[in-house]
Amino acid sequence: MEKYEYYDVHTHFLPGMDLGCKDIKDAMQMVRRMVEQGCMGVIATPHFYSNETIESFLNRREESFMKLTEEIKESEISGFEKAICLGAEVGYHKSLIFEPQLKKLCLGRSDYILLELPFAKWGPEVLENVQKMMQVREVDIIIAHLERFFEYGNKKYINELLKMNVMIQMNTEHLLKFGAFRHALDMIKNKRVDILSTDCHGTFFYPPNMEQALAKMVKADLQTDIERMLENSYLVYNASMRAAQRI
């Protein structure tokens, strides 16, 4: 199979930040695996929840990133630290509309924000708040792993969400998980997925597995969709990196 180069815009490898890597050793194993699979650039998106201040989150993220950067510089993959962009996976909360510093959580300080919706049955107010967030805070929303919300009885609201001006990200795991492949293919074939990302959390739990997911898509004759989604990932990554460099 052709080895694809890719950009991953949803990851959890910064050490000690959240449910991802616990320490530098784990983080380095993750980064090495990404590079081996053809990752050309990555956005670190540790979880942000509204029970923490944005300032506190940004300070923790910077400290974790600096530690990892120094380790990468001294390793055989030196230089890859320049391909890491900082962002966040922002947990939905209705108060986000009123947060004046919300853009500090965007990917690389671009207009893109990776939003994780509630793991529960939604009400109409969830979609209303998503719409208001885009209008009031002037952000471009990427919905994280939309496939994970079907099981809560949200099909009606997901269909409404897909009509909105948002981007949809799917986890590679959905293509590899037993019993989920057909659903993943259906979403992709019906253009309900804009971006494919790993959402990697560790070397065993949600590992970097882009290569395996793309291989399954190739077998399903979805090369055109691969190219479309990887191009979208690059565009988001590139815009995020350029925005970060202007700070």
Secondary structure per residue as TSV (DSSP state, phi and psi in degrees):
chain	resnum	aa	ss	phi	psi
A	1	M	-	360.0	141.1
A	2	E	-	-57.7	135.6
A	3	K	-	-88.2	118.1
A	4	Y	-	-86.6	142.7
A	5	E	-	-90.3	141.3
A	6	Y	E	-146.6	165.0
A	7	Y	E	-123.8	129.7
A	8	D	E	-106.5	119.1
A	9	V	E	-105.5	8.1
A	10	H	E	-143.1	103.8
A	11	T	E	-147.5	159.5
A	12	H	-	-135.9	75.4
A	13	F	-	-120.3	-5.6
A	14	L	S	-66.5	126.4
A	15	P	T	-65.6	132.7
A	16	G	T	75.5	9.6
A	17	M	S	-86.0	-42.5
A	18	D	S	-155.6	-134.4
A	19	L	S	-79.8	3.1
A	20	G	S	-82.4	-137.7
A	21	C	-	-66.2	136.3
A	22	K	S	-79.9	-31.9
A	23	D	S	-147.2	178.2
A	24	I	H	-60.2	-40.3
A	25	K	H	-58.6	-48.6
A	26	D	H	-62.1	-42.4
A	27	A	H	-62.3	-42.4
A	28	M	H	-64.9	-38.2
A	29	Q	H	-61.6	-40.1
A	30	M	H	-63.5	-48.2
A	31	V	H	-63.3	-42.7
A	32	R	H	-59.1	-41.9
A	33	R	H	-66.4	-37.9
A	34	M	H	-59.8	-49.5
A	35	V	H	-61.0	-42.7
A	36	E	H	-60.1	-32.2
A	37	Q	T	-85.7	-3.2
A	38	G	T	105.9	13.9
A	39	C	E	-69.8	123.4
A	40	M	E	-98.5	-18.1
A	41	G	E	-169.9	154.0
A	42	V	E	-148.0	146.3
A	43	I	E	-108.5	123.2
A	44	A	E	-81.8	122.2
A	45	T	-	-127.1	66.0
A	46	P	-	-61.4	155.8
A	47	H	E	-67.5	134.9
A	48	F	E	-118.2	128.1
A	49	Y	-	-122.2	154.6
A	50	S	T	-70.9	-4.6
A	51	N	T	-82.3	2.0
A	52	E	S	-122.6	146.2
A	53	T	-	-73.6	152.1
A	54	I	H	-61.9	-39.3
A	55	E	H	-60.7	-44.9
A	56	S	H	-62.2	-44.5
A	57	F	H	-60.4	-46.9
A	58	L	H	-64.0	-36.7
A	59	N	H	-66.0	-44.0
A	60	R	H	-63.8	-42.6
A	61	R	H	-62.7	-43.5
A	62	E	H	-64.7	-41.7
A	63	E	H	-62.4	-44.2
A	64	S	H	-64.8	-43.2
A	65	F	H	-63.3	-42.1
A	66	M	H	-64.1	-39.1
A	67	K	H	-63.5	-43.9
A	68	L	H	-68.4	-39.5
A	69	T	H	-57.2	-46.0
A	70	E	H	-62.6	-37.0
A	71	E	H	-68.6	-42.4
A	72	I	H	-63.7	-40.3
A	73	K	H	-59.2	-30.3
A	74	E	T	-93.6	5.4
A	75	S	S	-108.6	179.5
A	76	E	T	-71.9	-10.7
A	77	I	T	-106.0	25.5
A	78	S	T	-51.5	134.6
A	79	G	T	110.1	-27.2
A	80	F	G	-68.5	-21.9
A	81	E	G	-58.9	-26.0
A	82	K	G	-76.9	-11.2
A	83	A	G	-98.7	6.0
A	84	I	E	-97.8	126.8
A	85	C	E	-111.7	146.9
A	86	L	E	-100.7	139.4
A	87	G	-	-154.1	-151.6
A	88	A	-	-160.7	152.9
A	89	E	E	-101.1	108.1
A	90	V	E	-92.0	118.3
A	91	G	E	-70.3	130.4
A	92	Y	-	-59.3	136.9
A	93	H	-	-155.5	139.6
A	94	K	G	-60.9	-21.7
A	95	S	G	-74.4	-11.8
A	96	L	G	-60.0	-29.3
A	97	I	G	-59.7	-32.4
A	98	F	G	-95.8	6.8
A	99	E	-	-88.8	106.2
A	100	P	T	-67.1	-19.7
A	101	Q	T	-99.5	17.1
A	102	L	G	-56.0	-37.0
A	103	K	G	-64.8	-17.3
A	104	K	G	-68.7	-14.5
A	105	L	G	-95.7	-2.6
A	106	C	S	-68.9	163.6
A	107	L	G	-69.7	111.1
A	108	G	G	62.0	21.0
A	109	R	G	65.6	22.3
A	110	S	S	-76.9	-165.0
A	111	D	S	-90.9	-4.7
A	112	Y	E	-81.2	131.7
A	113	I	E	-127.8	131.5
A	114	L	E	-90.3	113.0
A	115	L	E	-111.9	126.9
A	116	E	E	-100.3	117.4
A	117	L	-	-79.9	167.0
A	118	P	-	-65.5	140.9
A	119	F	S	-85.4	71.7
A	120	A	S	-166.4	174.2
A	121	K	-	-74.5	127.5
A	122	W	-	-81.8	158.8
A	123	G	-	-112.8	173.6
A	124	P	H	-61.4	-24.6
A	125	E	H	-66.6	-25.6
A	126	V	H	-63.3	-50.2
A	127	L	H	-67.5	-35.2
A	128	E	H	-61.9	-41.4
A	129	N	H	-71.1	-34.5
A	130	V	H	-61.7	-44.2
A	131	Q	H	-63.8	-43.4
A	132	K	H	-64.7	-36.9
A	133	M	H	-60.7	-42.4
A	134	M	H	-65.3	-38.2
A	135	Q	H	-78.0	-46.8
A	136	V	H	-77.2	-44.1
A	137	R	S	-95.2	-2.7
A	138	E	-	53.1	53.5
A	139	V	-	-116.8	154.0
A	140	D	E	-101.8	115.2
A	141	I	E	-90.8	132.0
A	142	I	E	-109.1	119.4
A	143	I	E	-82.5	119.8
A	144	A	T	-73.9	136.8
A	145	H	T	30.8	65.9
A	146	L	G	-57.0	-32.1
A	147	E	G	-59.3	-21.5
A	148	R	G	-79.5	-6.6
A	149	F	G	-102.7	-4.3
A	150	F	G	-64.6	-36.1
A	151	E	G	-67.8	-10.2
A	152	Y	G	-95.7	11.9
A	153	G	T	79.3	33.7
A	154	N	-	-103.6	16.3
A	155	K	H	-55.3	-42.7
A	156	K	H	-59.5	-47.7
A	157	Y	H	-74.2	-29.5
A	158	I	H	-64.6	-41.3
A	159	N	H	-61.9	-37.4
A	160	E	H	-69.7	-39.3
A	161	L	H	-61.3	-39.3
A	162	L	T	-66.6	-16.6
A	163	K	T	-85.5	-11.7
A	164	M	S	-85.9	165.7
A	165	N	S	-84.5	63.5
A	166	V	-	-123.5	159.6
A	167	M	E	-100.0	149.1
A	168	I	E	-115.0	128.3
A	169	Q	E	-109.4	135.2
A	170	M	E	-113.7	144.7
A	171	N	E	-80.0	140.8
A	172	T	T	-57.5	-31.0
A	173	E	H	-57.2	-30.0
A	174	H	H	-67.2	-25.5
A	175	L	H	-81.4	-18.5
A	176	L	H	-108.7	-17.6
A	177	K	S	-71.7	135.7
A	178	F	T	-58.8	127.7
A	179	G	T	86.7	-4.9
A	180	A	T	-106.0	-11.8
A	181	F	H	-58.9	-44.7
A	182	R	H	-62.1	-40.9
A	183	H	H	-65.0	-40.6
A	184	A	H	-60.9	-46.1
A	185	L	H	-63.0	-39.4
A	186	D	H	-62.1	-43.7
A	187	M	H	-63.5	-42.7
A	188	I	H	-69.0	-47.0
A	189	K	H	-62.6	-31.4
A	190	N	T	-90.5	15.3
A	191	K	T	57.1	37.2
A	192	R	-	-96.1	6.0
A	193	V	-	-129.2	126.8
A	194	D	S	-99.5	-33.5
A	195	I	E	-135.1	136.0
A	196	L	E	-109.0	124.2
A	197	S	E	-136.8	163.9
A	198	T	-	-86.3	-28.3
A	199	D	-	52.0	36.1
A	200	C	B	-67.2	139.2
A	201	H	-	-119.7	-17.2
A	202	G	S	-174.5	-177.0
A	203	T	S	-81.3	-16.7
A	204	F	S	-118.0	-46.2
A	205	F	S	-90.7	115.1
A	206	Y	S	49.6	64.0
A	207	P	-	-76.9	166.2
A	208	P	-	-62.8	116.2
A	209	N	-	-139.9	32.0
A	210	M	H	-60.0	-41.7
A	211	E	H	-59.1	-44.5
A	212	Q	H	-66.8	-40.2
A	213	A	H	-65.4	-42.0
A	214	L	H	-66.2	-34.8
A	215	A	H	-61.7	-40.0
A	216	K	H	-67.3	-36.4
A	217	M	H	-68.7	-37.3
A	218	V	H	-61.7	-44.3
A	219	K	H	-61.9	-29.1
A	220	A	T	-88.7	9.1
A	221	D	T	60.4	46.5
A	222	L	-	-114.3	36.1
A	223	Q	H	-59.0	-38.1
A	224	T	H	-62.7	-40.8
A	225	D	H	-69.9	-34.9
A	226	I	H	-58.6	-50.5
A	227	E	H	-61.9	-40.0
A	228	R	H	-63.0	-48.0
A	229	M	H	-71.3	-38.5
A	230	L	H	-68.0	-34.2
A	231	E	H	-65.5	-41.9
A	232	N	H	-62.1	-40.8
A	233	S	H	-61.5	-43.1
A	234	Y	H	-62.5	-43.1
A	235	L	H	-61.8	-42.4
A	236	V	H	-65.8	-45.7
A	237	Y	H	-60.8	-47.5
A	238	N	H	-62.3	-44.5
A	239	A	H	-63.4	-37.4
A	240	S	H	-69.0	-43.1
A	241	M	H	-64.6	-41.7
A	242	R	H	-64.8	-39.7
A	243	A	H	-65.8	-40.2
A	244	A	H	-63.3	-36.2
A	245	Q	H	-73.0	-15.6
A	246	R	T	-86.1	-8.9
A	247	I	-	-71.1	360.0
